[in-house]
């Protein structure tokens, strides 16, 4: 069962992305003009998405993939364009509905199923690959690890995900970020050092069947996120 902290944070995230900042995230994930702060976030997210895709096969034909925390569907649609059969899930009905609209406008023949729900719901079946881009960063490390553990049971080959790196500069930016316009603020994130995260993965027993692969940090303006891959033995 999800912990109380996970349930509470999940509700906060749903409220933020579905109501408080839905319009801002629609703009952020499009070509629409955005503030200077959000331009750096957009550029950083583009770089991170490219990193995660570089760790997956270029040709995903015949592969299944789950996009956990899909938002407006950019990553899920690109994975389908590479040939994958994709299930994409997110807490926000507003963003998922937008993702569906964008899919129809782009190419309705692409094999993407967009769902509204919790990324921990792995009754969705088994998948070759799992991607969780910037969807675990708002949860504390124990809840994030438990989410990965619940997903790992249904993943055949590889999981790629991101977390918020724990650095003095990021802490300072969070503090100064309170002075920026509310529309430019996201829910609080939970920074963690790579070493501590790996220790928590070990403690949870997740690494008994998985190996830690590549690791890469993207640092672009106000976007700072760290990618990691877990490869099934």
C-alpha positions as CSV (number, residue, x, y, z in Angstrom):
1,X,0.0,0.0,0.0
2,X,1.2,3.5,-0.7
3,X,2.5,5.4,2.3
4,X,0.7,8.4,3.7
5,X,3.5,10.7,2.5
6,X,3.2,9.3,-1.0
7,X,-0.6,9.8,-1.0
8,X,-0.3,13.3,0.3
9,X,2.4,14.3,-2.2
10,X,0.5,12.6,-5.1
11,X,-2.6,14.7,-4.3
12,X,-0.5,17.9,-4.3
13,X,1.1,17.1,-7.6
14,X,-2.2,16.2,-9.2
15,X,-3.7,19.6,-8.1
16,X,-0.7,21.5,-9.4
17,X,-0.5,19.9,-12.8
18,X,-4.2,19.6,-13.3
19,X,-5.3,23.0,-12.1
20,X,-2.8,25.5,-10.8
21,X,-0.3,25.4,-13.6
22,X,-1.9,23.4,-16.4
23,X,-1.8,26.3,-18.8
24,X,1.8,27.0,-18.0
25,X,2.8,23.4,-18.7
26,X,0.8,23.3,-21.9
27,X,2.9,26.3,-23.1
28,X,6.1,24.9,-21.8
29,X,5.7,21.7,-23.8
30,X,4.9,23.5,-27.0
31,X,6.5,26.1,-29.2
32,X,4.6,28.9,-27.5
33,X,6.5,31.9,-26.0
34,X,7.4,31.5,-22.4
35,X,9.3,33.4,-19.7
36,X,13.1,33.3,-19.6
37,X,13.0,31.0,-16.6
38,X,10.7,28.5,-18.4
39,X,12.8,28.7,-21.6
40,X,15.7,27.2,-19.6
41,X,13.4,24.5,-18.2
42,X,12.2,23.7,-21.7
43,X,15.7,23.5,-23.1
44,X,16.8,21.3,-20.1
45,X,13.8,19.0,-20.6
46,X,14.6,18.6,-24.3
47,X,18.2,17.7,-23.4
48,X,17.1,15.2,-20.8
49,X,14.6,13.6,-23.1
50,X,17.4,13.2,-25.7
51,X,19.6,11.6,-23.0
52,X,17.0,9.1,-22.0
53,X,16.3,8.1,-25.6
54,X,20.0,7.7,-26.3
55,X,19.9,4.9,-23.7
56,X,17.1,3.1,-25.5
57,X,17.3,1.4,-28.9
58,X,17.0,3.7,-31.9
59,X,14.5,1.3,-33.4
60,X,11.9,0.3,-30.9
61,X,9.8,-1.7,-33.3
62,X,8.3,-4.7,-31.5
63,X,9.1,-3.3,-28.1
64,X,6.7,-2.2,-25.4
65,X,7.3,0.9,-23.2
66,X,5.6,2.6,-20.3
67,X,6.0,6.3,-19.9
68,X,5.4,6.9,-16.2
69,X,4.3,10.5,-15.6
70,X,3.8,11.3,-19.3
71,X,2.5,14.8,-18.9
72,X,1.5,16.2,-22.3
73,X,2.9,13.1,-24.1
74,X,6.0,14.4,-25.9
75,X,8.2,11.5,-24.9
76,X,5.5,8.9,-25.4
77,X,4.7,10.1,-28.9
78,X,8.4,10.1,-29.8
79,X,8.8,6.6,-28.5
80,X,5.9,5.5,-30.7
81,X,7.4,7.2,-33.7
82,X,10.5,5.0,-33.1
83,X,8.2,2.0,-33.4
84,X,7.3,1.2,-29.7
85,X,3.9,0.2,-28.4
86,X,3.5,2.7,-25.7
87,X,1.3,3.0,-22.6
88,X,1.6,6.5,-21.1
89,X,0.1,7.4,-17.7
90,X,-0.2,10.5,-15.6
91,X,-2.2,11.8,-12.6
92,X,-3.4,14.9,-14.5
93,X,-6.6,14.5,-16.6
94,X,-6.0,17.9,-18.1
95,X,-2.5,17.0,-19.4
96,X,-3.5,13.5,-20.5
97,X,-6.4,14.9,-22.5
98,X,-4.0,17.4,-24.1
99,X,-1.6,14.5,-24.9
100,X,-4.5,12.6,-26.7
101,X,-5.3,15.7,-28.7
102,X,-1.7,16.2,-29.8
103,X,-1.5,12.6,-30.8
104,X,-4.6,12.9,-33.0
105,X,-3.3,16.1,-34.6
106,X,0.1,14.5,-35.3
107,X,-0.6,10.9,-36.3
108,X,-3.5,9.0,-34.9
109,X,-2.0,5.7,-36.2
110,X,0.8,5.8,-33.7
111,X,0.4,3.1,-31.0
112,X,0.0,5.1,-27.8
113,X,-2.5,4.5,-25.1
114,X,-2.8,7.5,-22.8
115,X,-4.2,6.7,-19.3
116,X,-5.1,8.8,-16.3
117,X,-3.8,7.3,-13.1
118,X,-0.9,6.4,-10.8
119,X,2.4,5.3,-12.2
120,X,2.6,2.7,-9.5
121,X,-0.4,0.9,-11.1
122,X,1.5,-1.9,-12.8
123,X,-1.6,-3.9,-13.4
124,X,-1.2,-2.5,-16.9
125,X,0.9,-5.5,-17.9
126,X,4.6,-6.1,-18.6
127,X,6.9,-3.9,-20.7
128,X,10.3,-4.1,-22.2
129,X,11.2,-0.6,-21.1
130,X,10.1,1.9,-18.5
131,X,10.8,5.7,-18.6
132,X,10.1,8.0,-15.7
133,X,11.3,11.5,-16.7
134,X,11.0,14.1,-13.9
135,X,8.0,12.2,-12.3
136,X,9.8,10.9,-9.2
137,X,11.5,14.2,-8.3
138,X,8.6,15.4,-6.2
139,X,8.6,12.3,-3.9
140,X,11.0,11.6,-1.0
141,X,13.6,9.0,-1.8
142,X,11.9,6.1,0.0
143,X,8.7,6.7,-1.9
144,X,10.6,7.1,-5.2
145,X,12.5,3.9,-4.6
146,X,9.3,2.0,-3.8
147,X,7.7,3.2,-7.0
148,X,10.7,2.0,-9.0
149,X,10.5,-1.4,-7.1
150,X,6.8,-1.8,-8.0
151,X,7.5,-1.0,-11.6
152,X,10.6,-3.3,-11.8
153,X,8.5,-6.4,-11.3
154,X,6.9,-5.8,-14.7
155,X,9.9,-4.6,-16.7
156,X,11.8,-7.0,-18.9
157,X,14.9,-5.1,-19.9
158,X,15.6,-1.6,-18.6
159,X,14.3,1.3,-16.6
160,X,15.5,4.9,-17.2
161,X,14.5,7.6,-14.8
162,X,15.5,11.0,-13.3
163,X,15.9,12.4,-9.9
164,X,16.7,15.9,-8.5
165,X,20.5,16.0,-7.6
166,X,21.3,17.3,-4.2
167,X,23.7,20.2,-4.7
168,X,24.3,23.4,-2.8
169,X,23.5,25.4,-5.9
170,X,20.2,23.7,-6.4
171,X,19.3,24.4,-2.7
172,X,20.1,28.1,-3.2
173,X,18.1,28.2,-6.4
174,X,15.1,26.7,-4.6
175,X,15.4,29.4,-1.9
176,X,15.7,32.3,-4.3
177,X,12.9,30.8,-6.5
178,X,10.4,31.9,-3.9
179,X,10.9,35.4,-5.1
180,X,9.9,34.6,-8.7
181,X,6.3,34.9,-10.0
182,X,4.0,32.1,-8.7
183,X,3.4,30.9,-12.3
184,X,7.0,30.1,-12.7
185,X,7.1,27.9,-9.6
186,X,6.7,24.1,-9.6
187,X,5.9,21.9,-6.6
188,X,8.8,21.4,-4.2
189,X,11.2,18.7,-5.2
190,X,13.1,16.2,-3.1
191,X,16.9,16.4,-3.9
192,X,19.0,13.3,-3.3
193,X,22.6,12.5,-3.9
194,X,23.4,9.7,-6.4
195,X,25.3,7.8,-3.6
196,X,22.3,8.0,-1.2
197,X,19.9,6.9,-3.9
198,X,22.0,3.9,-4.8
199,X,22.2,3.0,-1.1
200,X,18.4,3.2,-0.9
201,X,18.0,1.0,-4.0
202,X,20.3,-1.6,-2.4
203,X,18.4,-1.4,1.0
204,X,15.1,-2.0,-0.8
205,X,16.5,-5.1,-2.4
206,X,16.0,-3.7,-5.9
207,X,19.6,-4.2,-7.0
208,X,19.5,-8.0,-6.5
209,X,18.2,-8.4,-10.0
210,X,19.3,-5.2,-11.6
211,X,22.6,-3.4,-12.4
212,X,23.1,0.3,-12.3
213,X,24.1,1.6,-15.8
214,X,24.8,5.0,-17.1
215,X,24.3,8.2,-15.1
216,X,24.1,11.7,-16.5
217,X,23.3,15.2,-15.1
218,X,21.6,17.9,-17.2
219,X,22.2,21.4,-15.9
220,X,20.6,24.1,-18.1
221,X,19.7,27.3,-16.3
222,X,16.8,26.6,-13.9
223,X,16.6,23.0,-15.0
224,X,18.7,20.6,-13.1
225,X,18.0,16.9,-13.2
226,X,20.0,13.7,-13.0
227,X,19.3,10.6,-15.2
228,X,20.1,7.0,-14.3
229,X,19.4,3.6,-15.9
230,X,18.8,0.3,-14.3
231,X,19.4,-2.8,-16.5
232,X,17.9,-6.1,-15.7
233,X,20.3,-9.0,-15.4
